[in-house]
Amino acid sequence: QTCALPNSITVVLLAAGHGSRFSESGFVTPKPLLQVEGRPLAIRAIESMLRNSSPTKLELGAVVLDAHCINNRLDEVLTSTFPQCRLVRLSKVLCGPVASASHFIREVKPTGPIVFFDCDQFFDDERILNKILDQFENEAAIVIGVTDSADPTFGYVTTDALSRVVEVAEKRRISQLALAGFYAFSSSEEFQIGRAHV
């Protein structure tokens, strides 16, 4: 069953972090620009999120670092593949993805559902975006992707009996539910409510 899709959805790549796991492993190229099978990580992440999606109007955005644009042309890489991509450039790394997402919302003021996703994630499900929207049709206000893991370098969540998120911890294992790289909100207002609990 397919949901009645909203008139507009905003999909935002989060690519403004340090990429500390990669730099600690000796990579000097910024994480969004690392090549995977000959294509930048950020481009592959966007393509995997948008694959087979069918919203009436899709707004694409990205939160990036000025330094990655100036020194490595990340802005050109993104807009040459996705000319409609709305870039929000940060002068410095903020204190995590919630802060980057907040900055995007303050600057762009999107309407309708918003999906934030990490630049180092590939989504195998060819209908991932439509499935997220289906959850909103079923009256969910916030949808967070999770997967089973024991790796302490990921973020984790705990949930209650109704599968609602109770706690989020970055790079600290508090359950077996690791964050799977996307965070979806039915509106900017729901993002602000969710943000207050993180």
Buried (B, 14 or more C-beta within 10 A) or exposed (E): EEBEBBEBBBBBBBBBBEBEBBEEEEEEBBBBBBEEEEEBBBBBBBBBBBBEBEBEEBBBBBBBBBBBBEEBEBBEBBBEBBEEBBBBBBEEBBEBBBBBBBBBBEEBEBBBBBBBBBBBBEBEEEBBBBBBBBBBBEEBBBBBBBEEBEEEEBBBBEBEEEEEBEEBBBEEBEBEBBBBBBBBBBBBEBBEEBBEEE
